[in-house]
Amino acid sequence: MLPGCLDAQDRAVLVFARDHHLQGRVGAGVQAQLGMTQTRYYQLLLRLLDRVEVTEAEPEPVAGLVALRNGRRRRLARPGPAGRAGSR
């Protein structure tokens, strides 16, 4: 981790994501460990994934999280039963 490029909350979100999200265990842990809602957690996480210094500091977990995000975006953009495009 690059010291000084992330504040304490950013570091906590990134550590939580590395330890929990990649294994599919987010759920109630967000509130218990970070003291925030899942919505706020995902807002902060998605903002972090777009920052170059975060990718440089934690390349492997960030790459995995970006791949998950991009896969989800592709699935949601696909029309038809597998995707949800146009159903909102």
MARZA-898704 format. One record per residue (C-alpha): residue number from 1; y, z, x. Coordinates in Angstrom, 1 decimal, m for minus. Example, Ala and Ser with C-alpha at 12.3 -4.5 7.8 and 13.67 -1.06 7.14 Angstrom:
REM residues 2
kemi	yy	zz	xx
1	m4.5	7.8	12.3
2	m1.1	7.1	13.7
This chain:
REM residues 88
kemi	yy	zz	xx
1	0.0	0.0	0.0
2	3.4	m0.8	1.3
3	5.5	2.4	1.4
4	8.8	2.2	m0.4
5	8.2	m1.0	m2.4
6	6.8	0.8	m5.4
7	8.0	3.9	m7.2
8	5.6	6.7	m8.2
9	4.9	5.4	m11.6
10	4.2	1.9	m10.3
11	1.8	3.3	m7.8
12	0.1	5.4	m10.4
13	m0.3	2.4	m12.8
14	m1.7	0.2	m10.0
15	m4.1	2.9	m8.8
16	m5.3	3.5	m12.4
17	m5.8	m0.2	m12.9
18	m7.7	m0.5	m9.6
19	m10.0	2.4	m10.5
20	m10.4	1.9	m14.2
21	m9.3	m1.5	m15.6
22	m11.6	m3.7	m13.5
23	m14.5	m1.7	m14.7
24	m13.4	m1.9	m18.4
25	m12.6	1.8	m18.7
26	m9.0	2.0	m19.8
27	m9.0	3.5	m23.3
28	m7.9	7.2	m23.6
29	m7.6	7.5	m19.8
30	m4.2	5.9	m19.9
31	m2.7	8.8	m22.0
32	m4.7	11.5	m20.2
33	m4.0	10.4	m16.7
34	m0.7	8.5	m16.9
35	0.9	10.2	m19.9
36	1.8	6.9	m21.6
37	0.5	4.7	m24.4
38	m1.8	1.8	m23.7
39	1.0	m0.6	m24.7
40	3.4	0.8	m22.1
41	0.6	0.8	m19.5
42	0.0	m2.9	m20.1
43	3.7	m3.7	m20.0
44	4.1	m2.1	m16.6
45	0.9	m3.5	m15.3
46	1.8	m7.1	m16.2
47	5.2	m6.7	m14.7
48	3.6	m5.4	m11.5
49	1.1	m8.3	m11.3
50	4.1	m10.7	m11.1
51	5.7	m9.0	m8.1
52	5.0	m10.5	m4.7
53	5.1	m7.2	m2.8
54	2.4	m5.8	m5.1
55	0.2	m8.7	m4.4
56	0.8	m8.3	m0.6
57	0.1	m4.6	m0.8
58	m3.1	m4.7	m2.9
59	m4.4	m8.3	m2.7
60	m8.0	m7.7	m3.9
61	m7.4	m5.6	m7.1
62	m4.3	m7.6	m8.0
63	m6.2	m10.9	m7.7
64	m9.0	m9.5	m10.0
65	m6.4	m8.3	m12.5
66	m4.5	m11.6	m12.4
67	m7.8	m13.5	m13.0
68	m8.6	m11.3	m16.0
69	m5.1	m11.9	m17.4
70	m5.2	m15.6	m16.9
71	m8.7	m15.9	m18.4
72	m7.5	m14.0	m21.5
73	m4.4	m16.2	m21.8
74	m6.6	m19.3	m21.6
75	m8.9	m18.0	m24.3
76	m6.0	m17.1	m26.6
77	m4.4	m20.5	m26.1
78	m7.6	m22.4	m27.1
79	m7.7	m23.6	m30.7
80	m10.8	m23.0	m32.8
81	m13.0	m20.0	m33.4
82	m13.2	m18.8	m29.8
83	m9.4	m18.8	m29.3
84	m6.7	m17.5	m31.6
85	m4.0	m20.1	m31.1
86	m2.1	m20.7	m34.3
87	m3.6	m17.7	m36.1
88	m0.7	m15.4	m35.5
